[in-house]
Amino acid sequence: MTTAILVLFWATQVVQNYFFKYGSTAPSRWLPCFAAGSLVGLGSVWLVMQLYQRMSPTAVLCLTGGGTFLLLNVTMAVIFKSWPSPLQWLGIGAVAIGMAAASFGSAKA
């Protein structure tokens, strides 16, 4: 169940940030996309609270923050054709390694 909550959290973060990015591309899209992204964000807050009940705070912060960072970099690159530079890819890889290392052996909440 924890894995499903985490995956759903990441999905809400991607959708929320997509709305925010898309809304920033034209003044007429700003308000509707801001509202849609904020509504999706409310659901992600509930999901992260569920994760805090099941995992240690360190693991939750690592997995939610790091996973969101990784997924947003990849999805935004694909959707908006904004490819990271080689140095940025190196940083993305470092985050993935750090995320994995920091989440291993975490005590339960």
N, C-alpha and C positions, 0 to 999 in steps of 0.2 A: 504493500500500500504506500509506503514511503516513497518508493521509486516513482510510482504513478503520480503522486502529489508533486514531486520534484519536476517531472517532465511536464506536467500541466502548468506549473509555475513558469518554467522556461518558455512554454508556448505563449502564455499570457504576456510575458515580457517582450517577446518578439512582436506580437500583434500590437501591443501598446506602443512600442517604439516605431513600428511601421506607420501607425496613425499619426504620431507626432512628426515624423520626417515628412510624410506625404502632405500633411497639413501646412508644413513650412514652405511648400513649393508654390503656393499661390494664396493671396489674401482671402479669396473667397472660400478656401478650404480650411482656413485656420480654425475657426470656431467649431465647425462640425467635427473635425478631426481631433481637436483638443478634447471635446466632450466625449467622443468615442474612446479615445485613448485613456482618459481618466476613468471612465466606467470599467474598462478592462482592468485598469490598475487597481481598482477596489477589490476585484476578485483575487488579484495576485497577493494583496495584503492578507486576505483570509488564508490563502494557501501557505504563505510563509509562516503565519502563526501556527498552522497545523504542523509544519515541519519543526518548529521550535518545541512542540510537545513531544516529538518523536526522536529528536537528535540533539546533540550538544550544540550550543551556540556557535562554536568555532566551525563545526562541520557545516552548519546551515549557512553561515556567512561565506565560507569558502565555495560551497556548491552553488548557492544562489547567485552570489556576486560574480564568481569566476565563470560559471556556466552561462549566465546572461551575457557577460562580456564576450565570450567566445562565440556564442550563437548570433549575437547582434553583428559582430564583425563579419561573419560569413554570410548571413542573410542579407545584410545591407549591401555587401559587395555584390551579391548576385542580383538582388532586386533593382538597386539603383546604379549598378555598373561603376561602383566606386572601389576599385581594387586596392588593397593595402600594398605598401611597398615591401621589398624583401626584408628590410629591417623591422617593419611592423609585423610581418609574418613571424619573424624570430621572437618578438615580444609576445605575440599570441601563443606561440608554442611554449614559451616560458610560463605564461599564465596557466596553460593546461597542465604542465608538469607541477607547478606549485599548487594548483588546485588538488591534484591527485595526492601529492605528498602530504598536504595539510589535512586532508580528509581521512587518511588512513589512521586507524587506531583511535579515532575519537570516541570518547566516553559517551554513553547515552545520556539524554537530558535528565 
